[in-house]
Amino acid sequence: MTNQNRTALITGASAGIGAAFARHLAAEGYNLLLVARRAERLQDLADELKRDHGIRCDVFAADLNDPSAPAAIMAFADANEIAVDVLINNAGLSGKTAFADTPWPTLAAEIQLMVTALTELCHRVLPGMRARGWGRIINLSSVAALSPPAASLLYTGIKSYVLNISQSLDMELKPQGIHVTALCPGFTYSEFHDVMGTRDTTDKLPGFFWQGADAVAREGWQAVMKGKPVCVTGMVNKLMAATVRPLPVALQYRLGDRLNPFKE
């Protein structure tokens, strides 16, 4: 099967790393099913990719905070005879306020988006991938999952879950021709920190901490095609992860408490 016969489903595709994946895979000849909340931005990107690369590119506007969204996405794919060969679970966000001060519906939506929807989409695409004997799944984790914990926020715990479940799935599915990779970028130039409300803080970080979304997508795609279950992007992030992981848990706790750049 050539790339022209394969389709990638990308969530959070309207900007940042998701859009970078869309452009990268379109350039390689993959057809696309792009999912995000902003229908107009999705359609603009789809028009660009169809014009530049001659691929099929469908769009489906959905809010993955809605528990019904994963089923609706797959129903759309089935109705339009779209076989999902690649899944990029990219959609995500992070809160800024302390756990105890955040209303439960806000926390529940964060869990729904980055834990439940991600896991459900993996489960829903697997029957087709197994039947065809080929599949690629990239789940967006974070270097935060390999770093000391940060106070209050759900983000580190969620990304740790994504890291672990991706490795478990890869162990189970690789013999069936399906590779699963946890992609662990660090600070990436995108709209993420604007949405999170931490742009002023992150802008104070040195430039060497940052990567472009295109570089993250490129490294992630190379990793999943090579069958690597974990991909930490960028040399700085690799060095940080390699330094922190061997430290005693108690020391990681202290470092996380003192070095958290978002701590007020």
C-alpha positions, 0 to 999 in steps of 0.5 A: 500500500502506498502513502496515497492510499493511506489516511491520517487522522489528526486531532488539534489540527488547526494550529501548532504541532497538529498543523505541522503534522498535517503539512508533513504528512500531506507532503509525503502523500498521505490523505488526511482527516483533520479534526479541531474545534475551529471549522474555518481554520481547518477548512483553510488548511485543508484547501492549502494542502489539497492545492499544494499536494493533490491529496484528499483532505476531509475536515470534521469540526469537533470539541473533544471535551464532549464525550460523544466526539470520538464516536462522532469522528469515527462515524464521519470516517465510516460514512465517508469511507475513510480508513484511518491508518495513522492517528495523531492524538495531538489535541491538548491544553493545560490549566493555569490555576491551582487544582483546588481553585479550579471548578470540577467541570474544567478539570473534568474537561481536561481529563476528557480531552487528553485522557479519555478521548485520546484513549477512546480514539486509539481503541476505535481505530485499532480494528481497522489497523489490525485488519490491514496489518499496518498502523501508526499512532502518535500520542502527544505526551510531553517532556513534563512526563519525564521531569519532576512533578509540578505543583497542582496542575493535572498536566504532568499526571496526564502526560505521564499517563499518555507516556505509559499507555503509549508504551503499553500499546506499542508492546501489545500491537507491534507484532501486528504491524502497528507502531505506537509512539509517545511524543515528548516535546518541550517548549514549542512555538505554538498557540499553546501558551497563549491559550494557557495564559502563560505567554508572559512567563514562557517568553522569559525563557532562553531561546535554546529551550524552544523548538519549532512545531515543524521540527517536533512533527518531523522528529515524531514521525521519524520515530514512529516509522522506526518503531520507537515507543518514546520520542523526546524531541530536541537535544536540550530536552533529551539532556534534561530527561536523561539527567532527571530520570535517574535521580531519587524520587524525593529529589525530583519532588524538591526540584519540581517544587523549586524550579517550576517556571509557572509557580507564582 
